[in-house]
Amino acid sequence: MKSNESYLSHLNPAMKLMTHIILMVILMMIQSIFSTVAIWLYVLILGLTLGGWKGKFLGKVLLPYSIFFVLTFWMLAAFGKGETVVWKWAWFQVTEESINSGLLIAMRMLAFVTIGLLFTTTTNLYELMMSLIHQWKLSPKWAYGMMAGFRCIPMFQSDLAQLKEAHRIRGYKHSGTWKAFLRYAVPLLTQAIRRSEQMAMAMEVRGFTGEKDRTYFQKTSITLFDYLYFSMMIVIAICIAVFI
């Protein structure tokens, strides 16, 4: 998880995370389609103006979720319950109530994805862990453990690509999904165990004990801009939910 060096990337990650979680909770309590769409558009505009998003990047990232949005809407609309039937064919029955329910759930899911994307694209992983330690009093054992886990994800992808290339050079052909899974899973699991042991030894050699009373190269703090961002997001979301 890397920051895109936008304006929102300079905010405190822990404060920003709390803001986005509260915003999602507000979305879960909203039963109006128009209010849900308005909050989604608000987050979208915020990402384009202050989040460093580009139209091309946004289209590339949201396209798969848009397809999932359409499928979710169709399943809820075609198989939902209701009294006012709009269209019926075979086992499909579309009603006004099912359409409203499908649009609400699908737009809520799309809004959740957009809010989460706004956080991940404007947040640095190291700064997030430091802010969780300093502002949320998270134990360094958990923070550094999660950070090491996130760091290992690109390594797993690289190891998997090397395994596939080595098997291709040796002429191995996939005879079945289960056999291919076992062929890749065993060496990846072995490599993960070996790498985790190396990380643990390296941290112990450097004197890491997981105690809270330790020195930090970088400390995070909450500024006035963090409070302004929190207030702006929550107040505008509540106003949209109440008046739209």
N, C-alpha and C positions, 0 to 999 in steps of 0.2 A: 504494500500500500504506500504509494508515493504522493506527495503533494504537487500540485500544478503551479505553485508560486503565485496564486491569485490573491485577491484581498481577503477572501474567507480563509485562506491557508494560514494567515497570521493570527487567527483567533485561537483561544485556548481550546485544545481538542476535547477535554473532559466537559467543559461548559457547552461546547458545540454538540457533543454527543447527548447530553441531557436535554438540550433544546430540541433536537430532532426526535428523541424518544417521546417527549411530551407532545410534540406536534403529531406524531403517529397516534398517540392515545386520543387526542382530540379528533383525529380523522375516524377512529374506530367508533366514536360516539355520535358522529354525524350521520343522519339518515336522509339527507337531501343530496340528490345527484348534482344539482347546480353548485352547492357549497363545496362538494368534493372536487368538482372540476375547477372551481375557482381557486382552491388551495393548490391543486396540482399546477395550474397555470402560474400561480404566484411563485411557487418553488422553481418552476421552469425558467421564468423570467429572471429570478434571482441568480440562478446558475449561469445564465447567459450574460448577465451584467456584472456580477461580482464574483462568480465562481470560476471564471476563465473558460467556460464551455464554448465550443464552436459548433456551428450547425452541422458540419460533416461528422464530427465526433458524436454528437447527440443522436443523429440519425443512425449511425453505425451501432451504438450501444443499445438504444431503445427499440430498434427494429425487432429483435427476437422477442422482447417482452410485449411488443405490440401484437405480434402474432398470438402469443399466449393470452393476451387480453381479449382478442377476438374469439378465440376458442372457449375461454371461460364464459364470456358473454353468451355465446351460442348454447353452451351446455345448460346454463341456468335459465335461459329464455325458452329453449325448446322443450325442456323437461320439468319446468317449474309448475307450480299450482296457481290457479287464479280463476276468477269467474268470468271476466270479460275476454272472450276468445277473439284473437285477432287473425290467426291463421292456423289451420289444422290440416295435417296430411299424415296418413299412416299412424305411426306412434308419436309423431311430433305434434305438440300443441303449444302454440305461442299465445300468451295472454298479456294484457297490459301490466298486470302485477309481476309476471315473470320477467318482462322486459325491464321494468324499473329495478327489480332486484338484481338482474344480471348486469345492468349498467352500473349500479351502485357498487357492487362487489368488484367488478372488473376495474372501474376507475379508482377505487380505493387501493387495489393491488398495484396499479400503475403509479399511483401517488406514492405508495410505500417505496417502490423501486426508485423513483426519482429522488425522494428524500434521502434514501440510503446512498444513492450515487453521488449526491451533492456532498455527503459527508466523506465518502471514501476518496473522491478525487481531490479534495481540498485538505486532506489530513495526512501528515507524516506519521509512519508507524512508531518511530522512536519517540517523537514528541507526544504521541497519544499515550504510550506506556508511562512516560515520565509524568504526564499530567494526571494519570490515574493513580500514580504513587503519591504525588504531592497534594492533589486536590481531593481525591476520593479515598486516600489512605489505603490503597491496595498494597498487599504484601509484595515485596520485591521478588519473592520466589515465584508467585503467580505471574507477575508482570514480565519478568525476564523469560519465564517458561513459555508464555504466549508469544513473546517476540521471537524467540528461537523457533517456535513452531511455524510462524508466518514466514520466517526467513528460509525454512526448509522446503516450502512449497515450490519455488522455482528450481531448487536442486532436484526434487523428485521429477519434475517435468523434464529436466535435462537428462537425468538418469534413464527415464523411460524412453526418451528419444534415442539415446545411445544404445539401449538394449534392442530396440526395434531395428536400428541400422545394423547392428551386429548380427541379428537373426536374418535380416534380408541378405547380407553378404554371404552368410553360410547356407543360403538357399532354403531357409525354413519357411513353410507355408502354413497359414492358419487352417487347421483342420476342424476347429470348433471353438466357439467363444469361451467355453469353460476351460478347455486345455490352454488356450492362449492366456487366459486370466492367471492360471496357475503358473505358467511359464514366466510371466512377468512379475507376479506378486511375490514369489519366493525370493528372488534376488533383490527386489526393491525393499522388501521387509528386512532382509539381512543387512543391506546397505544403510537403512534407516536406523537399525539398532546400533551398528558400528558408529555411525555419525553421532547419534545421541550420546554414546559413551565418550566419544572424543570431546564433545561440547561440555559434558559434565566434568571431565578431567581438567579441561582448560579453565573452566570457571573456578574450580577448587584450587588450582595452582595459582590463580590470580587473587585468591583470598575471598571469593564470594561465599558468604554464609547464609544469605537471605534475611539478615537482620535489618530492621528499619533504621537503626542508628548507624548510618553509613554516609559517606560523602558522595556527592553527585557532581559530574562535570557540568551538567546543565539542569537548571531548575525552572519549572514553569510557574506562572502566576496568572491570576485573573485580573484583567484590566477593565477600564470603563467601557471600552468597545465591546467586550464580551457581554457585559450587562445590557448594553444597547441592542446587541444582536438578539439576545434572549428575549428582551422586552418586545422588540419589533416583531419577531416571528410569532410569539405567543399571542400578543394583543391583536395583530392583524388576523391571525387564524380564528380567534374567538369572535372578532367582529364579522368575519365572513360567515362563520357558523350561525351567528345570531341573526344577521340582517339579510342574508341571501337565501 
